[in-house]
Every structure is written in C-alpha cells, then in structure tokens.
C-alpha cells in the first residue's frame, strides 16, 4: 500500500529524456542549458583540466 505512495519520477524522467532524444518532446530548460554551454565553449570559457587552473598559469 505505501509502496506506490510517490509517483515513479525516475521512470518519467527516463521517458522524457528518450522522447527528447527522438525529437518528440521539447524540454525548454534543457535546451537553454545546452545552448549556454555551447556559447561558453565558443567564447573559450570551458572547464579547465586538472592542473591547468588560474594559479598554475601564473607560475
């Protein structure tokens, strides 16, 4: 009885991710995040590798 108290959120998420990859569902927030990451990469603002931080560049 208490087993089904909460909705199966992980299943819903997996279904929506699959539908989005097939082009049948548009997730505006995920589209925005991907676009911002793409624009940051174009400006050269990507994540640095381990050991290539700002302090390493100064020395």
C-alpha positions as CSV (number, residue, x, y, z in Angstrom):
1,X,0.0,0.0,0.0
2,X,2.7,2.5,0.9
3,X,5.0,1.2,-1.9
4,X,3.1,3.3,-4.5
5,X,2.8,6.4,-2.4
6,X,5.2,8.5,-4.6
7,X,5.0,8.8,-8.4
8,X,7.7,7.0,-10.3
9,X,9.8,10.1,-11.1
10,X,12.8,8.3,-12.4
11,X,10.7,6.5,-14.9
12,X,9.1,9.7,-16.0
13,X,12.5,11.4,-16.4
14,X,13.9,8.5,-18.4
15,X,10.8,8.5,-20.7
16,X,11.1,12.3,-21.3
17,X,14.8,12.0,-22.0
18,X,14.2,9.3,-24.5
19,X,11.4,11.3,-26.2
20,X,13.6,14.3,-26.3
21,X,16.4,12.4,-28.0
22,X,13.9,11.2,-30.6
23,X,12.7,14.7,-31.2
24,X,9.1,14.1,-29.9
25,X,9.4,16.3,-26.7
26,X,10.9,19.7,-26.2
27,X,12.4,20.5,-22.8
28,X,12.9,24.2,-22.9
29,X,15.2,24.3,-19.8
30,X,17.5,21.5,-21.1
31,X,17.6,23.3,-24.5
32,X,18.6,26.5,-22.7
33,X,21.3,24.8,-20.6
34,X,22.8,23.2,-23.7
35,X,22.8,26.4,-25.6
36,X,24.5,28.3,-22.8
37,X,27.2,25.6,-22.6
38,X,27.7,25.8,-26.4
39,X,28.1,29.6,-26.3
40,X,30.5,29.4,-23.4
41,X,32.6,26.9,-25.3
42,X,32.6,29.2,-28.3
43,X,33.9,32.1,-26.1
44,X,36.7,29.8,-24.7
45,X,35.1,29.6,-21.2
46,X,35.1,25.9,-20.9
47,X,36.2,23.9,-17.9
48,X,39.9,23.6,-17.3
49,X,41.7,20.3,-17.0
50,X,43.2,19.3,-13.7
51,X,46.4,21.2,-13.1
52,X,45.6,24.0,-15.6
53,X,43.9,26.3,-13.1
54,X,44.4,30.1,-12.8
55,X,47.2,29.7,-10.2
56,X,49.1,27.2,-12.4
57,X,49.0,29.7,-15.3
58,X,50.6,32.5,-13.1
59,X,53.7,30.5,-12.4
